[in-house]
Amino acid sequence: MTTFFNHFQNVYFLVILGMLLVGFALRNIPAIDVANDINKEWSSALRSIALVVILVHAGLGLDAQVNFHFISGIKQLASPFPPPPPPFNS
């Protein structure tokens, strides 16, 4: 059963990689003339919405109990100030 889920995760990764490559090709290859008529403001709004959906999906996949054990490290990473240096012992 574990092998089936491992293969499914690999397929999911390949699907995401394929979407990224197709999106890159549609945007950057001059011979492909797709979506040039889309308003820049609409394009920006849709990209922002897509980014929010991706980040929310990633956030929902986190395990809250595991994060609870690492809360001090998470607070230090989220802090704008670095943690104080350890005391000097001679």
PDB file of N, CA, C and O in Angstrom, chain B, residues numbered from 101:
ATOM      1  N   MET B 101       0.819  -1.186   0.000  1.00  0.00           N
ATOM      2  CA  MET B 101       0.000   0.000   0.000  1.00  0.00           C
ATOM      3  C   MET B 101       0.869   1.257   0.000  1.00  0.00           C
ATOM      4  O   MET B 101       0.526   2.251  -0.640  1.00  0.00           O
ATOM      5  N   THR B 102       1.994   1.212   0.718  1.00  0.00           N
ATOM      6  CA  THR B 102       2.885   2.368   0.774  1.00  0.00           C
ATOM      7  C   THR B 102       3.470   2.669  -0.601  1.00  0.00           C
ATOM      8  O   THR B 102       3.650   3.832  -0.963  1.00  0.00           O
ATOM      9  N   THR B 103       3.764   1.628  -1.359  1.00  0.00           N
ATOM     10  CA  THR B 103       4.334   1.822  -2.683  1.00  0.00           C
ATOM     11  C   THR B 103       3.372   2.573  -3.586  1.00  0.00           C
ATOM     12  O   THR B 103       3.793   3.417  -4.377  1.00  0.00           O
ATOM     13  N   PHE B 104       2.076   2.271  -3.477  1.00  0.00           N
ATOM     14  CA  PHE B 104       1.077   2.957  -4.297  1.00  0.00           C
ATOM     15  C   PHE B 104       1.082   4.458  -4.019  1.00  0.00           C
ATOM     16  O   PHE B 104       1.033   5.261  -4.951  1.00  0.00           O
ATOM     17  N   PHE B 105       1.141   4.841  -2.744  1.00  0.00           N
ATOM     18  CA  PHE B 105       1.122   6.258  -2.395  1.00  0.00           C
ATOM     19  C   PHE B 105       2.422   6.944  -2.809  1.00  0.00           C
ATOM     20  O   PHE B 105       2.404   8.119  -3.178  1.00  0.00           O
ATOM     21  N   ASN B 106       3.545   6.235  -2.753  1.00  0.00           N
ATOM     22  CA  ASN B 106       4.807   6.819  -3.209  1.00  0.00           C
ATOM     23  C   ASN B 106       4.747   7.112  -4.702  1.00  0.00           C
ATOM     24  O   ASN B 106       5.228   8.156  -5.141  1.00  0.00           O
ATOM     25  N   HIS B 107       4.172   6.221  -5.483  1.00  0.00           N
ATOM     26  CA  HIS B 107       4.029   6.464  -6.917  1.00  0.00           C
ATOM     27  C   HIS B 107       3.074   7.618  -7.172  1.00  0.00           C
ATOM     28  O   HIS B 107       3.296   8.405  -8.092  1.00  0.00           O
ATOM     29  N   PHE B 108       2.028   7.733  -6.385  1.00  0.00           N
ATOM     30  CA  PHE B 108       1.074   8.824  -6.562  1.00  0.00           C
ATOM     31  C   PHE B 108       1.741  10.167  -6.299  1.00  0.00           C
ATOM     32  O   PHE B 108       1.478  11.131  -7.017  1.00  0.00           O
ATOM     33  N   GLN B 109       2.601  10.251  -5.281  1.00  0.00           N
ATOM     34  CA  GLN B 109       3.302  11.497  -5.004  1.00  0.00           C
ATOM     35  C   GLN B 109       4.243  11.854  -6.142  1.00  0.00           C
ATOM     36  O   GLN B 109       4.387  13.032  -6.470  1.00  0.00           O
ATOM     37  N   ASN B 110       4.885  10.871  -6.750  1.00  0.00           N
ATOM     38  CA  ASN B 110       5.761  11.139  -7.884  1.00  0.00           C
ATOM     39  C   ASN B 110       4.970  11.660  -9.068  1.00  0.00           C
ATOM     40  O   ASN B 110       5.424  12.571  -9.760  1.00  0.00           O
ATOM     41  N   VAL B 111       3.802  11.103  -9.311  1.00  0.00           N
ATOM     42  CA  VAL B 111       2.961  11.551 -10.419  1.00  0.00           C
ATOM     43  C   VAL B 111       2.481  12.970 -10.157  1.00  0.00           C
ATOM     44  O   VAL B 111       2.449  13.792 -11.073  1.00  0.00           O
ATOM     45  N   TYR B 112       2.107  13.267  -8.918  1.00  0.00           N
ATOM     46  CA  TYR B 112       1.645  14.612  -8.571  1.00  0.00           C
ATOM     47  C   TYR B 112       2.752  15.632  -8.810  1.00  0.00           C
ATOM     48  O   TYR B 112       2.490  16.728  -9.306  1.00  0.00           O
ATOM     49  N   PHE B 113       3.987  15.278  -8.461  1.00  0.00           N
ATOM     50  CA  PHE B 113       5.117  16.163  -8.706  1.00  0.00           C
ATOM     51  C   PHE B 113       5.316  16.385 -10.199  1.00  0.00           C
ATOM     52  O   PHE B 113       5.586  17.508 -10.626  1.00  0.00           O
ATOM     53  N   LEU B 114       5.185  15.335 -10.993  1.00  0.00           N
ATOM     54  CA  LEU B 114       5.354  15.470 -12.440  1.00  0.00           C
ATOM     55  C   LEU B 114       4.266  16.341 -13.047  1.00  0.00           C
ATOM     56  O   LEU B 114       4.528  17.076 -13.999  1.00  0.00           O
ATOM     57  N   VAL B 115       3.049  16.271 -12.515  1.00  0.00           N
ATOM     58  CA  VAL B 115       1.963  17.115 -13.014  1.00  0.00           C
ATOM     59  C   VAL B 115       2.277  18.578 -12.737  1.00  0.00           C
ATOM     60  O   VAL B 115       2.099  19.425 -13.612  1.00  0.00           O
ATOM     61  N   ILE B 116       2.740  18.881 -11.537  1.00  0.00           N
ATOM     62  CA  ILE B 116       3.087  20.266 -11.193  1.00  0.00           C
ATOM     63  C   ILE B 116       4.255  20.748 -12.045  1.00  0.00           C
ATOM     64  O   ILE B 116       4.244  21.884 -12.519  1.00  0.00           O
ATOM     65  N   LEU B 117       5.256  19.904 -12.245  1.00  0.00           N
ATOM     66  CA  LEU B 117       6.394  20.275 -13.067  1.00  0.00           C
ATOM     67  C   LEU B 117       5.956  20.530 -14.516  1.00  0.00           C
ATOM     68  O   LEU B 117       6.438  21.471 -15.148  1.00  0.00           O
ATOM     69  N   GLY B 118       5.062  19.714 -15.036  1.00  0.00           N
ATOM     70  CA  GLY B 118       4.544  19.915 -16.384  1.00  0.00           C
ATOM     71  C   GLY B 118       3.791  21.225 -16.510  1.00  0.00           C
ATOM     72  O   GLY B 118       3.941  21.930 -17.508  1.00  0.00           O
ATOM     73  N   MET B 119       2.971  21.568 -15.502  1.00  0.00           N
ATOM     74  CA  MET B 119       2.242  22.837 -15.542  1.00  0.00           C
ATOM     75  C   MET B 119       3.202  24.017 -15.547  1.00  0.00           C
ATOM     76  O   MET B 119       2.991  24.995 -16.264  1.00  0.00           O
ATOM     77  N   LEU B 120       4.256  23.922 -14.748  1.00  0.00           N
ATOM     78  CA  LEU B 120       5.241  25.004 -14.707  1.00  0.00           C
ATOM     79  C   LEU B 120       5.946  25.162 -16.049  1.00  0.00           C
ATOM     80  O   LEU B 120       6.130  26.281 -16.529  1.00  0.00           O
ATOM     81  N   LEU B 121       6.339  24.052 -16.650  1.00  0.00           N
ATOM     82  CA  LEU B 121       7.035  24.119 -17.932  1.00  0.00           C
ATOM     83  C   LEU B 121       6.142  24.657 -19.050  1.00  0.00           C
ATOM     84  O   LEU B 121       6.592  25.447 -19.879  1.00  0.00           O
ATOM     85  N   VAL B 122       4.887  24.234 -19.073  1.00  0.00           N
ATOM     86  CA  VAL B 122       3.963  24.735 -20.100  1.00  0.00           C
ATOM     87  C   VAL B 122       3.692  26.222 -19.889  1.00  0.00           C
ATOM     88  O   VAL B 122       3.642  26.986 -20.854  1.00  0.00           O
ATOM     89  N   GLY B 123       3.520  26.635 -18.647  1.00  0.00           N
ATOM     90  CA  GLY B 123       3.315  28.052 -18.369  1.00  0.00           C
ATOM     91  C   GLY B 123       4.511  28.881 -18.775  1.00  0.00           C
ATOM     92  O   GLY B 123       4.357  29.970 -19.328  1.00  0.00           O
ATOM     93  N   PHE B 124       5.700  28.377 -18.505  1.00  0.00           N
ATOM     94  CA  PHE B 124       6.920  29.081 -18.914  1.00  0.00           C
ATOM     95  C   PHE B 124       6.993  29.178 -20.433  1.00  0.00           C
ATOM     96  O   PHE B 124       7.338  30.230 -20.972  1.00  0.00           O
ATOM     97  N   ALA B 125       6.672  28.089 -21.124  1.00  0.00           N
ATOM     98  CA  ALA B 125       6.735  28.094 -22.584  1.00  0.00           C
ATOM     99  C   ALA B 125       5.706  29.047 -23.179  1.00  0.00           C
ATOM    100  O   ALA B 125       6.019  29.782 -24.116  1.00  0.00           O
ATOM    101  N   LEU B 126       4.487  29.047 -22.651  1.00  0.00           N
ATOM    102  CA  LEU B 126       3.452  29.928 -23.191  1.00  0.00           C
ATOM    103  C   LEU B 126       3.793  31.397 -22.983  1.00  0.00           C
ATOM    104  O   LEU B 126       3.380  32.244 -23.775  1.00  0.00           O
ATOM    105  N   ARG B 127       4.520  31.702 -21.960  1.00  0.00           N
ATOM    106  CA  ARG B 127       4.831  33.100 -21.653  1.00  0.00           C
ATOM    107  C   ARG B 127       6.088  33.587 -22.367  1.00  0.00           C
ATOM    108  O   ARG B 127       6.155  34.756 -22.749  1.00  0.00           O
ATOM    109  N   ASN B 128       7.081  32.726 -22.556  1.00  0.00           N
ATOM    110  CA  ASN B 128       8.400  33.199 -22.979  1.00  0.00           C
ATOM    111  C   ASN B 128       8.830  32.830 -24.386  1.00  0.00           C
ATOM    112  O   ASN B 128       9.822  33.378 -24.867  1.00  0.00           O
ATOM    113  N   ILE B 129       8.145  31.941 -25.065  1.00  0.00           N
ATOM    114  CA  ILE B 129       8.531  31.594 -26.432  1.00  0.00           C
ATOM    115  C   ILE B 129       7.771  32.511 -27.386  1.00  0.00           C
ATOM    116  O   ILE B 129       6.541  32.492 -27.410  1.00  0.00           O
ATOM    117  N   PRO B 130       8.493  33.317 -28.174  1.00  0.00           N
ATOM    118  CA  PRO B 130       7.817  34.305 -29.020  1.00  0.00           C
ATOM    119  C   PRO B 130       6.933  33.695 -30.111  1.00  0.00           C
ATOM    120  O   PRO B 130       5.969  34.328 -30.541  1.00  0.00           O
ATOM    121  N   ALA B 131       7.239  32.487 -30.563  1.00  0.00           N
ATOM    122  CA  ALA B 131       6.439  31.874 -31.630  1.00  0.00           C
ATOM    123  C   ALA B 131       5.050  31.476 -31.134  1.00  0.00           C
ATOM    124  O   ALA B 131       4.118  31.366 -31.930  1.00  0.00           O
ATOM    125  N   ILE B 132       4.907  31.262 -29.839  1.00  0.00           N
ATOM    126  CA  ILE B 132       3.604  30.913 -29.271  1.00  0.00           C
ATOM    127  C   ILE B 132       2.916  32.210 -28.866  1.00  0.00           C
ATOM    128  O   ILE B 132       3.347  32.888 -27.934  1.00  0.00           O
ATOM    129  N   ASP B 133       1.850  32.543 -29.569  1.00  0.00           N
ATOM    130  CA  ASP B 133       1.169  33.815 -29.352  1.00  0.00           C
ATOM    131  C   ASP B 133      -0.164  33.550 -28.645  1.00  0.00           C
ATOM    132  O   ASP B 133      -1.227  33.596 -29.265  1.00  0.00           O
ATOM    133  N   VAL B 134      -0.092  33.278 -27.357  1.00  0.00           N
ATOM    134  CA  VAL B 134      -1.277  32.966 -26.571  1.00  0.00           C
ATOM    135  C   VAL B 134      -1.413  34.002 -25.462  1.00  0.00           C
ATOM    136  O   VAL B 134      -0.427  34.353 -24.812  1.00  0.00           O
ATOM    137  N   ALA B 135      -2.594  34.477 -25.250  1.00  0.00           N
ATOM    138  CA  ALA B 135      -2.949  35.343 -24.131  1.00  0.00           C
ATOM    139  C   ALA B 135      -2.238  36.690 -24.150  1.00  0.00           C
ATOM    140  O   ALA B 135      -1.941  37.248 -23.093  1.00  0.00           O
ATOM    141  N   ASN B 136      -1.964  37.216 -25.337  1.00  0.00           N
ATOM    142  CA  ASN B 136      -1.389  38.561 -25.400  1.00  0.00           C
ATOM    143  C   ASN B 136      -2.451  39.638 -25.246  1.00  0.00           C
ATOM    144  O   ASN B 136      -2.130  40.793 -24.965  1.00  0.00           O
ATOM    145  N   ASP B 137      -3.711  39.266 -25.427  1.00  0.00           N
ATOM    146  CA  ASP B 137      -4.792  40.240 -25.336  1.00  0.00           C
ATOM    147  C   ASP B 137      -5.331  40.408 -23.923  1.00  0.00           C
ATOM    148  O   ASP B 137      -6.246  41.203 -23.708  1.00  0.00           O
ATOM    149  N   ILE B 138      -4.796  39.690 -22.971  1.00  0.00           N
ATOM    150  CA  ILE B 138      -5.276  39.786 -21.592  1.00  0.00           C
ATOM    151  C   ILE B 138      -4.734  41.062 -20.969  1.00  0.00           C
ATOM    152  O   ILE B 138      -3.552  41.378 -21.103  1.00  0.00           O
ATOM    153  N   ASN B 139      -5.605  41.787 -20.289  1.00  0.00           N
ATOM    154  CA  ASN B 139      -5.233  43.014 -19.614  1.00  0.00           C
ATOM    155  C   ASN B 139      -4.190  42.706 -18.534  1.00  0.00           C
ATOM    156  O   ASN B 139      -4.303  41.702 -17.831  1.00  0.00           O
ATOM    157  N   LYS B 140      -3.180  43.562 -18.403  1.00  0.00           N
ATOM    158  CA  LYS B 140      -2.103  43.332 -17.433  1.00  0.00           C
ATOM    159  C   LYS B 140      -2.629  43.336 -16.001  1.00  0.00           C
ATOM    160  O   LYS B 140      -2.131  42.584 -15.163  1.00  0.00           O
ATOM    161  N   GLU B 141      -3.628  44.171 -15.703  1.00  0.00           N
ATOM    162  CA  GLU B 141      -4.187  44.207 -14.352  1.00  0.00           C
ATOM    163  C   GLU B 141      -4.912  42.906 -14.016  1.00  0.00           C
ATOM    164  O   GLU B 141      -4.810  42.403 -12.897  1.00  0.00           O
ATOM    165  N   TRP B 142      -5.648  42.363 -14.994  1.00  0.00           N
ATOM    166  CA  TRP B 142      -6.330  41.084 -14.786  1.00  0.00           C
ATOM    167  C   TRP B 142      -5.299  39.969 -14.597  1.00  0.00           C
ATOM    168  O   TRP B 142      -5.461  39.102 -13.737  1.00  0.00           O
ATOM    169  N   SER B 143      -4.256  39.999 -15.396  1.00  0.00           N
ATOM    170  CA  SER B 143      -3.220  38.977 -15.299  1.00  0.00           C
ATOM    171  C   SER B 143      -2.549  39.024 -13.921  1.00  0.00           C
ATOM    172  O   SER B 143      -2.302  37.986 -13.308  1.00  0.00           O
ATOM    173  N   SER B 144      -2.259  40.232 -13.448  1.00  0.00           N
ATOM    174  CA  SER B 144      -1.640  40.384 -12.138  1.00  0.00           C
ATOM    175  C   SER B 144      -2.560  39.886 -11.027  1.00  0.00           C
ATOM    176  O   SER B 144      -2.109  39.219 -10.096  1.00  0.00           O
ATOM    177  N   ALA B 145      -3.846  40.210 -11.125  1.00  0.00           N
ATOM    178  CA  ALA B 145      -4.802  39.762 -10.108  1.00  0.00           C
ATOM    179  C   ALA B 145      -4.924  38.243 -10.105  1.00  0.00           C
ATOM    180  O   ALA B 145      -4.963  37.627  -9.040  1.00  0.00           O
ATOM    181  N   LEU B 146      -4.984  37.639 -11.280  1.00  0.00           N
ATOM    182  CA  LEU B 146      -5.099  36.176 -11.355  1.00  0.00           C
ATOM    183  C   LEU B 146      -3.850  35.484 -10.814  1.00  0.00           C
ATOM    184  O   LEU B 146      -3.950  34.441 -10.168  1.00  0.00           O
ATOM    185  N   ARG B 147      -2.685  36.054 -11.074  1.00  0.00           N
ATOM    186  CA  ARG B 147      -1.454  35.466 -10.545  1.00  0.00           C
ATOM    187  C   ARG B 147      -1.413  35.574  -9.027  1.00  0.00           C
ATOM    188  O   ARG B 147      -0.967  34.650  -8.347  1.00  0.00           O
ATOM    189  N   SER B 148      -1.874  36.697  -8.498  1.00  0.00           N
ATOM    190  CA  SER B 148      -1.907  36.861  -7.043  1.00  0.00           C
ATOM    191  C   SER B 148      -2.869  35.867  -6.402  1.00  0.00           C
ATOM    192  O   SER B 148      -2.564  35.287  -5.360  1.00  0.00           O
ATOM    193  N   ILE B 149      -4.021  35.674  -7.019  1.00  0.00           N
ATOM    194  CA  ILE B 149      -4.991  34.704  -6.502  1.00  0.00           C
ATOM    195  C   ILE B 149      -4.414  33.298  -6.555  1.00  0.00           C
ATOM    196  O   ILE B 149      -4.591  32.516  -5.621  1.00  0.00           O
ATOM    197  N   ALA B 150      -3.730  32.975  -7.636  1.00  0.00           N
ATOM    198  CA  ALA B 150      -3.120  31.648  -7.762  1.00  0.00           C
ATOM    199  C   ALA B 150      -2.052  31.438  -6.693  1.00  0.00           C
ATOM    200  O   ALA B 150      -1.944  30.348  -6.131  1.00  0.00           O
ATOM    201  N   LEU B 151      -1.268  32.471  -6.411  1.00  0.00           N
ATOM    202  CA  LEU B 151      -0.252  32.361  -5.367  1.00  0.00           C
ATOM    203  C   LEU B 151      -0.885  32.141  -3.998  1.00  0.00           C
ATOM    204  O   LEU B 151      -0.389  31.339  -3.207  1.00  0.00           O
ATOM    205  N   VAL B 152      -1.975  32.847  -3.715  1.00  0.00           N
ATOM    206  CA  VAL B 152      -2.670  32.675  -2.441  1.00  0.00           C
ATOM    207  C   VAL B 152      -3.225  31.263  -2.328  1.00  0.00           C
ATOM    208  O   VAL B 152      -3.128  30.647  -1.267  1.00  0.00           O
ATOM    209  N   VAL B 153      -3.799  30.744  -3.395  1.00  0.00           N
ATOM    210  CA  VAL B 153      -4.345  29.383  -3.374  1.00  0.00           C
ATOM    211  C   VAL B 153      -3.232  28.367  -3.120  1.00  0.00           C
ATOM    212  O   VAL B 153      -3.419  27.428  -2.347  1.00  0.00           O
ATOM    213  N   ILE B 154      -2.085  28.545  -3.758  1.00  0.00           N
ATOM    214  CA  ILE B 154      -0.966  27.623  -3.558  1.00  0.00           C
ATOM    215  C   ILE B 154      -0.465  27.683  -2.118  1.00  0.00           C
ATOM    216  O   ILE B 154      -0.210  26.644  -1.509  1.00  0.00           O
ATOM    217  N   LEU B 155      -0.320  28.888  -1.569  1.00  0.00           N
ATOM    218  CA  LEU B 155       0.184  29.022  -0.201  1.00  0.00           C
ATOM    219  C   LEU B 155      -0.811  28.486   0.824  1.00  0.00           C
ATOM    220  O   LEU B 155      -0.407  27.880   1.817  1.00  0.00           O
ATOM    221  N   VAL B 156      -2.106  28.703   0.597  1.00  0.00           N
ATOM    222  CA  VAL B 156      -3.112  28.173   1.522  1.00  0.00           C
ATOM    223  C   VAL B 156      -3.118  26.645   1.456  1.00  0.00           C
ATOM    224  O   VAL B 156      -3.229  25.976   2.484  1.00  0.00           O
ATOM    225  N   HIS B 157      -3.000  26.105   0.259  1.00  0.00           N
ATOM    226  CA  HIS B 157      -2.959  24.643   0.103  1.00  0.00           C
ATOM    227  C   HIS B 157      -1.744  24.066   0.835  1.00  0.00           C
ATOM    228  O   HIS B 157      -1.847  23.032   1.495  1.00  0.00           O
ATOM    229  N   ALA B 158      -0.606  24.730   0.719  1.00  0.00           N
ATOM    230  CA  ALA B 158       0.601  24.265   1.412  1.00  0.00           C
ATOM    231  C   ALA B 158       0.432  24.408   2.922  1.00  0.00           C
ATOM    232  O   ALA B 158       0.874  23.538   3.672  1.00  0.00           O
ATOM    233  N   GLY B 159      -0.192  25.478   3.375  1.00  0.00           N
ATOM    234  CA  GLY B 159      -0.388  25.690   4.803  1.00  0.00           C
ATOM    235  C   GLY B 159      -1.343  24.685   5.408  1.00  0.00           C
ATOM    236  O   GLY B 159      -1.153  24.260   6.548  1.00  0.00           O
ATOM    237  N   LEU B 160      -2.365  24.299   4.667  1.00  0.00           N
ATOM    238  CA  LEU B 160      -3.311  23.317   5.177  1.00  0.00           C
ATOM    239  C   LEU B 160      -2.701  21.929   5.267  1.00  0.00           C
ATOM    240  O   LEU B 160      -3.196  21.074   6.001  1.00  0.00           O
ATOM    241  N   GLY B 161      -1.634  21.705   4.526  1.00  0.00           N
ATOM    242  CA  GLY B 161      -0.972  20.409   4.554  1.00  0.00           C
ATOM    243  C   GLY B 161      -0.017  20.246   5.721  1.00  0.00           C
ATOM    244  O   GLY B 161       0.519  19.158   5.930  1.00  0.00           O
ATOM    245  N   LEU B 162       0.208  21.317   6.492  1.00  0.00           N
ATOM    246  CA  LEU B 162       1.123  21.225   7.627  1.00  0.00           C
ATOM    247  C   LEU B 162       0.453  20.522   8.801  1.00  0.00           C
ATOM    248  O   LEU B 162      -0.760  20.622   8.989  1.00  0.00           O
ATOM    249  N   ASP B 163       1.243  19.822   9.577  1.00  0.00           N
ATOM    250  CA  ASP B 163       0.736  19.133  10.762  1.00  0.00           C
ATOM    251  C   ASP B 163       0.916  20.051  11.962  1.00  0.00           C
ATOM    252  O   ASP B 163       2.045  20.392  12.314  1.00  0.00           O
ATOM    253  N   ALA B 164      -0.182  20.456  12.594  1.00  0.00           N
ATOM    254  CA  ALA B 164      -0.138  21.428  13.685  1.00  0.00           C
ATOM    255  C   ALA B 164       0.595  20.878  14.906  1.00  0.00           C
ATOM    256  O   ALA B 164       1.291  21.632  15.586  1.00  0.00           O
ATOM    257  N   GLN B 165       0.459  19.607  15.199  1.00  0.00           N
ATOM    258  CA  GLN B 165       1.121  19.043  16.382  1.00  0.00           C
ATOM    259  C   GLN B 165       2.633  18.996  16.206  1.00  0.00           C
ATOM    260  O   GLN B 165       3.375  19.186  17.170  1.00  0.00           O
ATOM    261  N   VAL B 166       3.088  18.749  15.003  1.00  0.00           N
ATOM    262  CA  VAL B 166       4.530  18.751  14.753  1.00  0.00           C
ATOM    263  C   VAL B 166       5.062  20.176  14.872  1.00  0.00           C
ATOM    264  O   VAL B 166       6.133  20.392  15.440  1.00  0.00           O
ATOM    265  N   ASN B 167       4.323  21.150  14.341  1.00  0.00           N
ATOM    266  CA  ASN B 167       4.762  22.538  14.430  1.00  0.00           C
ATOM    267  C   ASN B 167       4.786  23.027  15.864  1.00  0.00           C
ATOM    268  O   ASN B 167       5.585  23.902  16.198  1.00  0.00           O
ATOM    269  N   PHE B 168       3.930  22.484  16.721  1.00  0.00           N
ATOM    270  CA  PHE B 168       3.895  22.898  18.116  1.00  0.00           C
ATOM    271  C   PHE B 168       5.223  22.592  18.813  1.00  0.00           C
ATOM    272  O   PHE B 168       5.649  23.339  19.694  1.00  0.00           O
ATOM    273  N   HIS B 169       5.873  21.500  18.422  1.00  0.00           N
ATOM    274  CA  HIS B 169       7.149  21.124  19.032  1.00  0.00           C
ATOM    275  C   HIS B 169       8.273  22.072  18.608  1.00  0.00           C
ATOM    276  O   HIS B 169       9.263  22.222  19.324  1.00  0.00           O
ATOM    277  N   PHE B 170       8.124  22.703  17.458  1.00  0.00           N
ATOM    278  CA  PHE B 170       9.161  23.587  16.931  1.00  0.00           C
ATOM    279  C   PHE B 170       8.772  25.057  17.036  1.00  0.00           C
ATOM    280  O   PHE B 170       9.287  25.882  16.282  1.00  0.00           O
ATOM    281  N   ILE B 171       7.862  25.403  17.967  1.00  0.00           N
ATOM    282  CA  ILE B 171       7.319  26.753  18.027  1.00  0.00           C
ATOM    283  C   ILE B 171       8.389  27.797  18.331  1.00  0.00           C
ATOM    284  O   ILE B 171       8.309  28.911  17.812  1.00  0.00           O
ATOM    285  N   SER B 172       9.387  27.479  19.151  1.00  0.00           N
ATOM    286  CA  SER B 172      10.425  28.473  19.463  1.00  0.00           C
ATOM    287  C   SER B 172      11.274  28.777  18.224  1.00  0.00           C
ATOM    288  O   SER B 172      11.626  29.930  17.979  1.00  0.00           O
ATOM    289  N   GLY B 173      11.593  27.761  17.461  1.00  0.00           N
ATOM    290  CA  GLY B 173      12.344  27.985  16.222  1.00  0.00           C
ATOM    291  C   GLY B 173      11.551  28.762  15.203  1.00  0.00           C
ATOM    292  O   GLY B 173      12.092  29.611  14.494  1.00  0.00           O
ATOM    293  N   ILE B 174      10.258  28.471  15.128  1.00  0.00           N
ATOM    294  CA  ILE B 174       9.395  29.195  14.188  1.00  0.00           C
ATOM    295  C   ILE B 174       9.301  30.662  14.594  1.00  0.00           C
ATOM    296  O   ILE B 174       9.317  31.544  13.735  1.00  0.00           O
ATOM    297  N   LYS B 175       9.202  30.931  15.895  1.00  0.00           N
ATOM    298  CA  LYS B 175       9.142  32.319  16.370  1.00  0.00           C
ATOM    299  C   LYS B 175      10.441  33.050  16.054  1.00  0.00           C
ATOM    300  O   LYS B 175      10.412  34.219  15.670  1.00  0.00           O
ATOM    301  N   GLN B 176      11.568  32.386  16.208  1.00  0.00           N
ATOM    302  CA  GLN B 176      12.846  33.029  15.906  1.00  0.00           C
ATOM    303  C   GLN B 176      12.974  33.319  14.418  1.00  0.00           C
ATOM    304  O   GLN B 176      13.493  34.368  14.038  1.00  0.00           O
ATOM    305  N   LEU B 177      12.512  32.413  13.577  1.00  0.00           N
ATOM    306  CA  LEU B 177      12.580  32.647  12.135  1.00  0.00           C
ATOM    307  C   LEU B 177      11.642  33.768  11.699  1.00  0.00           C
ATOM    308  O   LEU B 177      11.943  34.507  10.762  1.00  0.00           O
ATOM    309  N   ALA B 178      10.505  33.891  12.379  1.00  0.00           N
ATOM    310  CA  ALA B 178       9.534  34.913  12.015  1.00  0.00           C
ATOM    311  C   ALA B 178       9.878  36.272  12.610  1.00  0.00           C
ATOM    312  O   ALA B 178       9.311  37.284  12.198  1.00  0.00           O
ATOM    313  N   SER B 179      10.791  36.313  13.568  1.00  0.00           N
ATOM    314  CA  SER B 179      11.152  37.561  14.245  1.00  0.00           C
ATOM    315  C   SER B 179      12.009  38.433  13.332  1.00  0.00           C
ATOM    316  O   SER B 179      12.886  37.925  12.634  1.00  0.00           O
ATOM    317  N   PRO B 180      11.759  39.747  13.334  1.00  0.00           N
ATOM    318  CA  PRO B 180      12.607  40.624  12.516  1.00  0.00           C
ATOM    319  C   PRO B 180      13.978  40.846  13.139  1.00  0.00           C
ATOM    320  O   PRO B 180      14.892  41.332  12.473  1.00  0.00           O
ATOM    321  N   PHE B 181      14.127  40.492  14.416  1.00  0.00           N
ATOM    322  CA  PHE B 181      15.399  40.683  15.104  1.00  0.00           C
ATOM    323  C   PHE B 181      16.057  39.332  15.329  1.00  0.00           C
ATOM    324  O   PHE B 181      15.374  38.360  15.652  1.00  0.00           O
ATOM    325  N   PRO B 182      17.375  39.255  15.163  1.00  0.00           N
ATOM    326  CA  PRO B 182      18.049  37.968  15.405  1.00  0.00           C
ATOM    327  C   PRO B 182      18.064  37.648  16.891  1.00  0.00           C
ATOM    328  O   PRO B 182      17.986  38.554  17.720  1.00  0.00           O
ATOM    329  N   PRO B 183      18.163  36.374  17.235  1.00  0.00           N
ATOM    330  CA  PRO B 183      18.217  35.997  18.662  1.00  0.00           C
ATOM    331  C   PRO B 183      19.529  36.498  19.266  1.00  0.00           C
ATOM    332  O   PRO B 183      20.518  36.669  18.554  1.00  0.00           O
ATOM    333  N   PRO B 184      19.536  36.734  20.585  1.00  0.00           N
ATOM    334  CA  PRO B 184      20.755  37.204  21.232  1.00  0.00           C
ATOM    335  C   PRO B 184      21.839  36.139  21.184  1.00  0.00           C
ATOM    336  O   PRO B 184      21.545  34.944  21.181  1.00  0.00           O
ATOM    337  N   PRO B 185      23.095  36.574  21.146  1.00  0.00           N
ATOM    338  CA  PRO B 185      24.172  35.572  21.106  1.00  0.00           C
ATOM    339  C   PRO B 185      24.263  34.827  22.432  1.00  0.00           C
ATOM    340  O   PRO B 185      23.850  35.354  23.465  1.00  0.00           O
ATOM    341  N   PRO B 186      24.794  33.618  22.415  1.00  0.00           N
ATOM    342  CA  PRO B 186      24.943  32.867  23.674  1.00  0.00           C
ATOM    343  C   PRO B 186      25.981  33.551  24.562  1.00  0.00           C
ATOM    344  O   PRO B 186      26.855  34.259  24.062  1.00  0.00           O
ATOM    345  N   PRO B 187      25.888  33.341  25.877  1.00  0.00           N
ATOM    346  CA  PRO B 187      26.873  33.976  26.778  1.00  0.00           C
ATOM    347  C   PRO B 187      28.266  33.404  26.552  1.00  0.00           C
ATOM    348  O   PRO B 187      28.439  32.232  26.219  1.00  0.00           O
ATOM    349  N   PHE B 188      29.249  34.272  26.745  1.00  0.00           N
ATOM    350  CA  PHE B 188      30.653  33.869  26.563  1.00  0.00           C
ATOM    351  C   PHE B 188      31.146  33.186  27.820  1.00  0.00           C
ATOM    352  O   PHE B 188      31.091  33.756  28.911  1.00  0.00           O
ATOM    353  N   ASN B 189      31.629  31.965  27.666  1.00  0.00           N
ATOM    354  CA  ASN B 189      32.186  31.212  28.789  1.00  0.00           C
ATOM    355  C   ASN B 189      33.669  31.033  28.564  1.00  0.00           C
ATOM    356  O   ASN B 189      34.080  30.463  27.553  1.00  0.00           O
ATOM    357  N   SER B 190      34.469  31.506  29.481  1.00  0.00           N
ATOM    358  CA  SER B 190      35.927  31.363  29.314  1.00  0.00           C
ATOM    359  C   SER B 190      36.489  30.257  30.148  1.00  0.00           C
ATOM    360  O   SER B 190      37.695  30.013  30.117  1.00  0.00           O
TER     361      SER B 190
END
